[in-house]
């Protein structure tokens, strides 16, 4: 009898949720990496948080988390915008009007399932715009190769750390649900929603290691 009840629960229909599909191009390697490494798991984590908190009767917490996430993304966007404006002024002061093209831009189709996902997608696009201005200044020899490499790394990591914080929120919500005795409900709900039974482990992404090492070798070769 118990097995039959579990099967019946696992056959609950999937929830039909509204989404936007937005297609756009990203030029810089740094923005491509953030989109590739962080977008999918961020979307999954935000959805999972919503599912889990509603199961344990904490619907009011969903709004609180959405507010926190929105504020974190907004603060990061403001910092990106300030740096972009600073570099654009440096570009204008040096009379630079050119904009580089990129050898391997990527087209992405983003499924916008929440306002926070929309915010993060716009954050990635803003990062791309910043990288284009920075690459322009580097190609025109206004900023050094080392400075450009370091700045690329720091801005990419800033966005990926933000995504990691949100994934960590999912893990905490998941753990709290199990501690409150909702483990089986959460497991079935995650299965019904197409999520992993256990949330993904957060790890630091070291996607820039090869580029940093390569740049150091290049600097060394030039100095020699």
Secondary structure, 3 states (H helix, E strand, C coil): CHHHHHHHHHCCCCCCCCCEEEEEEECCHHHHHHHHHHHHHHHHHHHHHHHHHHHCCCHHHHHHHHHHHHHHHHHHHHHHHHHHHHHHHHHHHCCCCCCCCCCCCEEEEEEECCHHHHHHHHHHHHHHHHHHHHHHHHHCCCCCHHHHHHHHHHHHHHHHHHHHHHHHHHHHHHHHHHHCCCHHHHHHHHHHCCCCCCCCCCCCCCCCHHHHHHHHHHHHHHHC
